[in-house]
Amino acid sequence: MKPFLDLEYWFSAIYNFFRNLGTGQLKGGISAEAIFTIKVIAALLVFFFLYIIIYSLVKAKALFSQAVIIKKPEPLSPEEIQNERLTRWREVKEHSLGANPSDWRVAVIEADVILEGALMAKGYQGETLGEMLKNAEPYRLKNLDKAWEAHRTRNRIAHEPDKEITKLETDRALANYEAILKELGFI
């Protein structure tokens, strides 16, 4: 008896089976009808798998063609960029006009985000707005102190949520943000 994992034995057995299939020399005497049935089933399997391969290729081509169709948005013109910036700043100002202190908080936090984006756009280094302000040279930004004061107001809002902010504090912070944003040419 041959061991079960003897690959040479198994490959030889498979080879002999297919070699003797058409000659009728198989042990157990497989009839011609059985051989014909095996050939028909094998042909059907070949056609089935060819269909799967062709179907997959067609679907893959369709997916790739859709991926190519996606276009990058065209860059905005300088006027469109400036309009977008002014729109964001108007939204901040609208929040500050509300009677609700939570709107004032949102206005200061949004103004801080706008300032961070403006400093990044101007090439200031740092991972946070605080780091960018630390790295800024006072001779390059005449409103650096105003930026720090406004950022401290934002930090107080973010880190002390129970403490109320007054309308006067909000207006002062936004005036400081506006001064530095104008200096940067952002608004």
Backbone torsions as a table, in degrees:
resi	resn	phi	psi	omega
1	MET	NA	136.6	-178.1
2	LYS	-85.4	146.5	176.3
3	PRO	-65.3	151.6	-175.4
4	PHE	-63.9	-37.6	-175.5
5	LEU	-94.9	21.1	177.4
6	ASP	-79.8	97.6	-174.3
7	LEU	-63.7	-35.6	179.8
8	GLU	-61.0	-41.6	178.6
9	TYR	-62.3	-45.9	-176.3
10	TRP	-68.8	-43.3	176.6
11	PHE	-62.2	-38.5	178.8
12	SER	-65.9	-41.0	179.3
13	ALA	-64.6	-42.9	179.4
14	ILE	-65.5	-43.6	179.5
15	TYR	-60.5	-46.7	-179.4
16	ASN	-65.0	-35.5	179.2
17	PHE	-61.6	-49.8	-177.9
18	PHE	-73.0	-30.8	178.2
19	ARG	-67.6	-39.8	-177.2
20	ASN	-90.8	-1.7	-176.1
21	LEU	-61.5	-45.6	-177.4
22	GLY	-79.9	-14.8	-175.0
23	THR	-93.5	-11.6	-179.3
24	GLY	77.5	16.4	-177.3
25	GLN	-97.0	16.6	-179.2
26	LEU	-74.6	147.1	175.3
27	LYS	-67.6	137.1	-179.4
28	GLY	92.8	-7.2	172.9
29	GLY	59.5	73.7	176.9
30	ILE	-73.4	133.3	-176.8
31	SER	-78.2	167.2	179.5
32	ALA	-65.3	-34.2	178.3
33	GLU	-65.0	-39.4	179.3
34	ALA	-65.7	-40.9	178.5
35	ILE	-63.3	-43.1	178.2
36	PHE	-61.9	-41.5	179.2
37	THR	-63.3	-42.0	178.6
38	ILE	-63.2	-42.1	179.1
39	LYS	-65.0	-40.2	179.1
40	VAL	-64.6	-44.6	179.4
41	ILE	-63.3	-41.5	179.1
42	ALA	-63.8	-41.4	179.1
43	ALA	-64.8	-41.5	177.8
44	LEU	-62.5	-41.4	177.4
45	LEU	-63.5	-39.7	178.5
46	VAL	-62.5	-46.6	179.4
47	PHE	-64.8	-38.7	178.7
48	PHE	-61.5	-47.9	-178.7
49	PHE	-69.5	-33.4	174.0
50	LEU	-63.5	-41.3	177.0
51	TYR	-60.5	-45.3	179.1
52	ILE	-60.6	-42.7	-179.6
53	ILE	-64.8	-47.3	-179.3
54	ILE	-64.8	-43.1	178.9
55	TYR	-60.2	-43.7	179.5
56	SER	-64.3	-40.5	178.9
57	LEU	-65.1	-40.8	178.9
58	VAL	-64.2	-44.8	179.5
59	LYS	-65.3	-40.0	178.9
60	ALA	-64.2	-40.4	178.7
61	LYS	-63.4	-40.6	178.5
62	ALA	-63.7	-41.4	178.7
63	LEU	-65.4	-42.2	-180.0
64	PHE	-66.9	-36.6	179.1
65	SER	-68.2	-32.8	176.2
66	GLN	-68.7	-36.8	-179.9
67	ALA	-66.1	-32.9	-179.9
68	VAL	-73.5	-30.5	-177.4
69	ILE	-66.5	-29.9	-178.5
70	ILE	-64.0	123.3	-177.4
71	LYS	-109.3	149.9	173.6
72	LYS	-71.2	142.7	177.1
73	PRO	-65.7	145.0	179.6
74	GLU	-69.8	142.3	179.9
75	PRO	-62.7	145.9	-179.9
76	LEU	-74.0	148.8	176.2
77	SER	-75.6	162.1	179.0
78	PRO	-57.4	-35.0	178.9
79	GLU	-67.4	-41.3	179.2
80	GLU	-65.8	-38.9	178.0
81	ILE	-63.1	-45.5	-179.8
82	GLN	-64.2	-40.4	177.4
83	ASN	-62.8	-39.9	178.0
84	GLU	-64.5	-42.3	178.0
85	ARG	-62.1	-45.4	-180.0
86	LEU	-64.9	-35.8	177.3
87	THR	-64.0	-43.8	177.8
88	ARG	-61.8	-41.6	-178.7
89	TRP	-67.6	-38.1	176.8
90	ARG	-62.0	-38.3	177.4
91	GLU	-62.8	-40.7	177.1
92	VAL	-61.5	-46.4	-179.5
93	LYS	-62.4	-37.3	178.6
94	GLU	-64.1	-39.5	176.8
95	HIS	-61.1	-38.1	-176.9
96	SER	-71.7	-19.6	-179.3
97	LEU	-82.2	-13.0	-179.3
98	GLY	-68.1	166.6	-179.2
99	ALA	-93.0	-8.1	-175.1
100	ASN	-93.1	127.6	178.3
101	PRO	-59.9	-27.0	178.3
102	SER	-68.4	-31.4	174.7
103	ASP	-66.5	-37.0	178.6
104	TRP	-64.1	-41.4	178.3
105	ARG	-59.9	-46.3	179.8
106	VAL	-60.4	-41.4	-179.4
107	ALA	-60.3	-45.5	-178.8
108	VAL	-67.3	-42.4	-179.3
109	ILE	-65.6	-42.3	178.1
110	GLU	-64.8	-39.7	177.9
111	ALA	-62.4	-37.4	177.6
112	ASP	-63.8	-41.7	178.4
113	VAL	-64.0	-41.0	178.5
114	ILE	-62.9	-42.7	179.1
115	LEU	-63.1	-41.4	178.8
116	GLU	-60.3	-44.2	178.0
117	GLY	-63.3	-39.1	-180.0
118	ALA	-65.4	-43.0	179.2
119	LEU	-66.0	-39.0	176.8
120	MET	-62.1	-43.8	-179.4
121	ALA	-62.3	-30.2	179.3
122	LYS	-85.5	-1.9	174.7
123	GLY	91.4	14.8	177.8
124	TYR	-71.5	140.6	-174.6
125	GLN	-93.5	142.8	177.1
126	GLY	144.0	152.7	-180.0
127	GLU	-85.4	-26.1	-179.7
128	THR	-124.6	167.8	178.1
129	LEU	-62.7	-40.0	178.5
130	GLY	-58.4	-43.2	178.7
131	GLU	-65.8	-39.1	178.8
132	MET	-64.6	-40.0	179.3
133	LEU	-68.0	-36.7	177.1
134	LYS	-63.9	-37.9	-177.1
135	ASN	-80.9	-10.9	-178.5
136	ALA	-76.3	139.1	176.9
137	GLU	-84.7	131.7	-178.2
138	PRO	-59.5	-29.7	-178.9
139	TYR	-73.0	-19.2	178.5
140	ARG	-87.0	-27.1	-179.4
141	LEU	-124.5	106.7	-178.9
142	LYS	-72.9	-20.0	179.3
143	ASN	-102.1	25.5	-179.2
144	LEU	-61.3	-40.1	178.7
145	ASP	-63.0	-38.3	178.1
146	LYS	-66.0	-38.0	178.1
147	ALA	-63.8	-42.1	178.4
148	TRP	-63.9	-42.9	-179.8
149	GLU	-62.5	-44.2	179.6
150	ALA	-65.3	-41.3	179.9
151	HIS	-65.5	-36.0	176.6
152	ARG	-64.4	-36.9	176.5
153	THR	-63.5	-43.2	177.2
154	ARG	-61.5	-42.7	178.8
155	ASN	-62.8	-39.1	178.2
156	ARG	-63.5	-40.0	178.3
157	ILE	-65.0	-43.4	-175.9
158	ALA	-72.9	-35.8	-173.2
159	HIS	-100.2	-11.8	177.5
160	GLU	-128.7	71.9	-173.4
161	PRO	-66.2	-20.8	-179.0
162	ASP	-80.5	-20.2	-178.2
163	LYS	-80.8	129.7	-178.9
164	GLU	-74.8	149.9	174.2
165	ILE	-111.2	140.1	-179.2
166	THR	-91.3	163.6	177.0
167	LYS	-63.5	-37.7	179.6
168	LEU	-63.5	-43.3	177.9
169	GLU	-62.7	-40.9	179.3
170	THR	-62.9	-48.3	-179.0
171	ASP	-62.5	-39.8	179.4
172	ARG	-65.2	-44.7	179.6
173	ALA	-62.3	-43.9	-179.1
174	LEU	-67.3	-34.5	175.9
175	ALA	-64.1	-39.9	177.8
176	ASN	-65.5	-44.2	177.3
177	TYR	-60.8	-42.2	-178.9
178	GLU	-62.5	-39.9	-179.4
179	ALA	-63.4	-47.0	-177.9
180	ILE	-70.2	-36.5	178.9
181	LEU	-67.2	-36.2	176.3
182	LYS	-68.2	-39.5	178.8
183	GLU	-62.4	-36.3	179.7
184	LEU	-78.2	-8.8	-178.4
185	GLY	77.5	19.4	-177.5
186	PHE	-80.2	-37.2	177.7
187	ILE	-127.0	NA	NA
